[in-house]
Amino acid sequence: MEQWEQVNAVQNMQDYIQQHLYEPITLTELSRKAGYSPFHSAKLFKEHIGKAPFEYIRTLRLTQAALKLRDERVKVLDVAMDFVFDSHEGFTRAFSKEFGITPYKYSKNPPPIKLFMPTPIRDQFLFHQRGGTSMERRCKSITPSTVFVQVVERPARKLILRRGRTAKDYFEYCEEVGCDIWGLLCSIKEALYEPIGMWLPDQYRSPSTSLYAQGVEVPANYIGDLPEGLEIIDLPPCKMMVFQGPPFEEDDFFETIMGISELIDHYQPQIYGYRWADEDAPRFQLEPQGYRGYIEGRPIRQT
C-alpha cells in the first residue's frame, strides 16, 4: 500500500506538470500535490521517474517546444517565452544541448530527434507489477458488439523501424530496446500516421532479429535522415482490418489489450469477403490510450 501511495504522489506531480507546462512551477506546488514535504517529494520523483522534477520539466518543455517549431510557423523567441525560458539565448543553449541542433536550424529543416515522451508512472507501475501475468488474463467485457471494425487502405509506403533481438511482444521489446525509441519515432515530421508497435511477417524480418518491433510509416518517396540504429524498408499497398475497443480505465490496461487481441485471433473475416493476409504487412498496435480504446490492425485480402 505504501508503494502505491508513493506512485500516486508522483503521478499527481506528473499530472500537475502537464497541466501547468506553460506556467512557472515551484517545488512547493508539486509537494502540495504529492502530499509530502518538498524534499521528500523531489526524492520520490527522482526515484520513480529517473529525473529530478525540474530536469523533467525542462526536458518536457523542450520536447513540446520542438514539436511547435516543427509543426507551426513561429518565432524561436515566442516559443522560448511560451515555455517559460528567460531568454532567447537560454532557450537556444538548452535546446542545442538537448537535441544537438539549434532551434532556428531545427525549425527550418527538422531532422528526427529524441523527443522526451514520458510514460505515466501508474502505467509503469502496473507494467512491472502485472506485466508478467497479464498475458494469461482476459478481459471478459470485450465482445464483438463492443468493438468497432473497419477496413482501411494503406498506400505503398516505407517503414522506419527499430528491431529488437528476440522480442515477441511489447513487454519483451521494452526490456531489450527500452522506451525512448518512441520519442524519436514521434519526431519524424513526414510520418503518415502515428508510431506503431508491430509483429513482423517473416519476409520483413532479418536473421536473428525480433518478431516484435516499433516504427513509423512514411511516404514511399521519403528521403529524410535515418537515425542511427533504425532502418527503412518498403511496404506495398495493402488492406488492413482495424479493430478499436471501447474506452478503458488504467487498471484495465492489460486485460483490455489482451481481450481485443484474442477477439481478433478468433474473428472470421470470411463473413465479409476477406481472409487474413499476415504475409502482406505487419500486424500493428497503436499506443493504448484509455479515452479512445485500444486499437490494433491486421492485414487482409479480398477472397
N, C-alpha and C positions, 0 to 999 in steps of 0.2 A: 504493500500500500504506500509506503514512504517513497519508493521509487516512482510510482505512478503519480504521486503528488508533485515530485520534482519535474517529471516530464510535463505535467500540466502547467507548472510555473513557467518553464522555458517556452512552452507553446504560447502561453499568454504574452510573453515578451515578443516572440516572433510575430504574433498577430498585431500587437501594438506597433511594432516597427513597420510592418507592411501598411498599416492604416495611416501612419504619420510620416511616410518616407519623404514627403516634400516639406516637412517642417523640422525645426530643431527638436532633438530628442535628448533627454537627460537620463542619467543612470537612476536618479531619484524617481522619475516617472516609470521607468522599467521595473524598478524594485516594487513600486506600489502594485503594478500588475502581477508581479510574481508572488507577492505576499511574504517576501523575505527582506532582510537588510540589503542595502546597496552592495556591500562587499560580498555577501553570500549569493545574491542574485547573479552578479558578474561571474563568480566562481562556478555556479551551476551552469550558466550559459556556456562558458568555455569548455566545461567537462562534457556537455552533451552535444554541442554544435561543432567544437573544434576551433572556433574563432572567438575572440573576445567580443563583447557586444558592439563596440564602436568599429572594430575591424569588419565585423559582419555588416553593419550599417553602411560603412563606406563602400565595401565591395558590392553590396546590393544596389546602392545608388549609382555606382559606376556602370553596372550592368544595365540598369534601366536607362541611364543616360546614353549608353552605346546604342540601345535599341531605338531611342528617339532620334539620335544622329543618323542612324541607318535608314529609318523609315520616313522621316519628315524633313522638310526644308527649314532648318532652324539654325540660328547663330550659336556658335560654341559658347559665347558669353551668356546667352539666355539659358542654355541648358545648365551651365555651371550654377547660375543663380537659382534655377528651378530646384536643383538637388542640393541646395544649402552649402555650396562651396563658397568660400570667402572671396575668391578672385578667379579671374580667367587663368592666371598663371598657376595658382594652386591646383585648380581642376586639371589643367593640362599636364602638370607633373604627375598627379595621381593617376590619371587615365593612361599616360605613357608608361608608367611603372607597372600598372596592372595588365595592360594589353600589348605593350611593345610597339605602339603606334600612337602618334598624336591624335587628339580628337578631330582636328581640322583635316588631316590626311584621311582618317577613317571615314569622315562624313562624305568626302569626295569619291572614294573608291573603297568600300568596306570589305576587307578580306574576312574569312572565318576567324573568329577569336573565341577564347574560352570564357563564355559568359558564366556568371555565378547563378545557378538555378537551385536554390536551397529546397530541400525536402522538409515538410513539416515534421517536427520531432516526434509527434504522436505516430505518424506513419512509420518512421524509422523504428520506433519502439515496438510497434506491432509486428513489423517485419522480423525483428530479431526474436521476439517472444513467440511468434506463431508461424513464422515462415517455414520452419522445419516440419510442421504437422499440417499446414494448410492444404497441401496437395492431396491429403486424404479427406478433407472436408468438402461438403457440398452445400450450396445454398438452395434449400428446398423451395423457396418462394419464387425461384426463377422458372418460369414456364413459357412455352411458345407464345401464349397470349400476352405476356408482359414484355416481349422483345420486339422491337421494330426492325424489319429486314428490308433491305433494298439492294438492287443491283446497280453498280456504277461502272462506267467505262474508264479505264486507265489508258492514256496515250503511250506511245513509245517515249521512253524517258531513261534517265540514268539514275543509278542508286549510289549515293556516297555512304559507305558503311565502315564500321569498325568491328572486326571479327574478334571472337574470343578463341580459346583453345579447345575446351571440351564442353562448354556450357550448353545445356539443353533447354533452359528456361531463364526467365528474368533473374531469379534469385541466384542461380549459379553464375550468370553473367556478371552481376554486380560484385560477386566475390572475386571473379577473375579480373575484370576490367575496371571496376569502380563506377561511380555515378556521374563523374564530372564530364564524361563524354557528351551528355545530354545538352549541356550548355554550349558546347562547341557546335553541335548539330543545329541548335536553335538560332545560332548567329548567322547561318548561311542565308543571305538575302534572297537568293534565286530559288529557294525551296518552293516546290509546287504545293506541298501540303505540310502539315506539322510532322516532326520526327516520329519514328515508329520503332517499336521492338518487333522482331520478326523471326520466323522459323524458315530457314533457307532450304529450298529444294536441292537435291544432290548436285544438279548441274551448275548451281551457283556457289557451291562450297569448294574451297581449296583444300588440298590434303592437310590433315592434322589440324583442322580448324573447327570451330563450334557450329552446332546446328542453329543456335540462337545468336542473334546479333542485333545491333541497333544502327539506325541510319536515317537518311532523309532523301526523298526523291527530288530530282532537279530536272530541268528541261533536257531534251536529247542533245541539244547543241551547247550544253554547258561547257565553258572553258575557264572557269574560275580557279582560284587556288585550291589545292588539295592539301590539307594539313597533314603533318607527319603522323603516321600510324593509321591513316584512313586510306581507303582505296575506292575506286569508282568502277562500276560495271553497267552494262547496257541491259535494259529491260524492254521486251517487246510490248505492243498493245495487248491488253487483256481485259477480261471482265472480272469484277470482284463482287461477291455477295457479302454485304456488310451488315453486321448484327449490332444493335445498340440496346443495352438493357436499361431498366428503369433507374432513376437516381438512387443512390445508396448512402448510408451513413459510414463514417470512418471505421467503426467497429466491424462492419460487414464487408470490408475491402477484399479480403482474400476469398471469402465464400462467394461473393458476387462474381469475381473473375472466374473462379473455377466452375460456378454454375453456368455462366454463359459459354465457356469453352466446352463443357460437357454437352450442353444443348446443341452446339454446332457439330460436335462429333456424331451426334445421333440424328441430325437434321437430314431430311431427304429432299435434295434439290430437284430430283427427278419429277416430283409432283408438278413443278413449274417449268419443266422442259430443259433442265440443266443437269450437269454432272460435275462433281468436284474435279478440278484440274490443278492439283497441287504442284505439278511439274511446270506450270506456266509462270508462276511468280511466287514470291514469299507470302506466306500467311502472316498477317501483321496484327498488332495490337497498338492502340493509341494510349497515351498516358491516362491511367484511370483517374477520373475526376468525378467526385460524387454527385455534383449538381447535374451532370449530363448523362450519367450512367457509363458503364464500361462498354467500349467499342472494339470489336475485332472483325477482321475481314479475311475471307478465304477465296482463292481464285476458282472460277467456274468456266465451263464451256457449254454452249447450247448443244442439246442432243439431237 
